[in-house]
């Protein structure tokens, strides 16, 4: 059974940093994208960043480009999201997700972790 378990959320002041982790298990994620999405209160879930498990190629939403860094640790089967220069607009529940390269939709989702940026 595939499991994606996020951790690392919390409360941080504007301008601060947080590092989220997603522990992936239950199958091989070769030829998959691992991604982060987020959903703020009253808004639709939005794409944040993704990484190709094999090649490590990355893609970012414009809103986080230059501030967030997605990476993977193949040995530990984790995907990380380093978030810097956080603003209150980054407040959301952050979700880890996975899909095969050949599919358009994400098959697997974590339960989410809350990130709150506030002074």
N, C-alpha and C positions, 0 to 999 in steps of 0.2 A: 504494500500500500504506500503510495507516494505521500510524503509529508513535507511541507514547507513550514518552518517554525521561525518566526521573526523575533528579534530581541534588540534591546538597546534604546528603545524609545524613552521619553521622559520630558521633563521641563527644562528649558534652556532660555537664557536671556537673549534678546536681539543682538546679533553680531557674534554669537557663540557658535559652537560646533557640537555635532553629535555623530556617532557612528552606529549605523544599524547593521545587523547581521541576519542572514537567512540561512538556516541549516536545512539542507536538502537531503532527503533520504528516500529509499523505496525503489529506486531504479537508477539506471545510468542516464546522465543528462548530456551525454555526447549528442551532437547534432540538435541541441536545444538552445533556445534563448532563455536566460534567466533575467527577470525584469523587476523593477520597482514601480508601483503605482501609488497614488495617494487619493484620499477623499476627504474633503473638508465638509463641515456641517452645512447642509443645504445645497451642496454642489455635487456634480457627477464625478465619478472616479476618473482620474486623469493619469496618463502615462508620465513617468518621471525619467527613467533611464533603463537601458537594457544592455546585456553583454552576451556575446556568443560564447558558449561554453568551450568550444574547441579552440577557436582562433583568438578569443578575447577581444573581438571588435566591439566597440561601444557606440551607443547612440543616446543622446540626451534631449529632453524637452528644452525649448529655448529659455524657459523660465528658470532653469537650474544650471544651464551651461556656464562653465567657469567657476561654479560654486560647489557643485556636487561631483563626486568621483565614484563610479561603480567599479568593483573589482571582484575577482573570484579567486578562491583558494581551492584548487583541484584536489589537493591532498586531504583537506578537511571537508570537502563538499559544501563549502559555504560561499555565499555571495554577500558582499559588503557594500554599504552605501555611506561614504564619508560626506557629511553635510557641513559646509562651512558658510560663514557670513549669513547665518539664518535670520529671517525676518518673520514678523507675525503672519505674513501670507503663506509661510511654509507650514503653519499649524494644520495638522491633518492626521488621519489614520493612514499609516504606510503599510502597503501590502507587497509581499513577495509573490511572484508568479512565474510560471514556466510554460513553454510551448515548444513543440518541435519546429525546426527551421521551416519546414514545408507547410505549416499550418498558419492561418491568419489569426486564429483566436487562441487565447491562453487556456490550457486545459487544467492547470493546477494552481491553486491559490493557498496562501497562508491565512492565518486568522487575523493578522494585522497587529500593529503596534502604534500606540498614540505618541505623537510628537507635538508638544506645545511650546510655542515660542512667545514668551511674555516677560515683561519686566515686573 
